Amino acid sequence: MNTIELEVQKAILAREILTTTNEDLINNIRLAIRNFNYVIPKKEISKKRDIGFLKGKAEVVFHDDWSMTPEELEMV
């Protein structure tokens, strides 16, 4: 079901709730809403960063004249 279909069904259901006088229908809708649970699956966060296509092909070289002040280090 795509988002538009879901919104249409929600609108139809809302119209039925607002216009109905059938107590059984109202109670069934309340029961369905109370029993509805939507759980958003948590995405596992990898602690190790994957550098993809650069893996094993890049290197970092610090030359002798390289320097960084503690203030610059804090900004990084």
C-alpha atoms as one frame of an Amber mdcrd trajectory, in Angstrom:
protein
   0.000   0.000   0.000   1.451   3.345  -0.967   1.099   6.608   0.921  -1.762
   7.961  -1.185  -3.829   4.799  -0.698  -3.201   4.947   3.042  -4.305   8.593
   3.212  -7.468   7.772   1.244  -8.308   4.930   3.613  -7.701   7.176   6.626
 -10.046   9.805   5.157 -12.762   7.215   4.477 -12.423   5.838   7.991 -12.562
   9.327   9.512 -15.724  10.113   7.527 -17.338   6.860   8.713 -16.452   7.614
  12.332 -17.847  11.146  12.127 -21.107  10.212  10.382 -22.032   6.854  11.898
 -24.494   6.242  14.682 -23.850   2.501  14.772 -22.387   1.804  18.232 -21.005
  -1.596  17.184 -19.031  -0.012  14.361 -17.706   2.708  16.669 -16.639   0.145
  19.270 -14.975  -2.041  16.620 -13.029   0.937  15.297 -11.947   1.912  18.813
 -10.840  -1.671  19.479  -8.874  -1.802  16.215  -7.125   1.480  17.012  -6.310
   0.344  20.547  -4.823  -2.945  19.263  -2.846  -1.335  16.442   0.877  -1.244
  17.121   3.333   0.116  14.640   6.940  -0.481  15.509   9.650   1.374  13.647
  12.553  -1.021  13.280  15.750   0.383  14.707  18.617   0.479  12.283  21.814
  -0.973  13.617  24.538   1.617  13.750  27.902   0.271  12.819  30.734   1.485
  15.010  33.223   0.823  12.244  33.142   3.288   9.359  33.228   1.805   5.905
  35.282   3.866   3.484  33.960   1.927   0.522  35.882   2.046  -2.711  38.853
   3.804  -1.054  39.479   0.938   1.351  43.157   0.087   1.212  43.878   2.697
  -1.485  44.297   5.844   0.595  46.882   6.918   3.110  47.461   9.886   5.371
  50.953  11.363   5.594  51.928  13.999   8.176  55.043  15.852   7.122  57.598
  17.234   9.570  56.415  20.827   9.104  52.772  19.952   9.910  51.343  21.470
  13.078  47.971  22.028  14.689  47.161  24.124  17.716  44.878  22.756  20.458
  42.232  25.328  19.416  42.286  24.070  15.834  42.056  20.509  17.076  38.924
  21.331  19.088  37.271  22.810  15.990  37.626  19.525  14.083
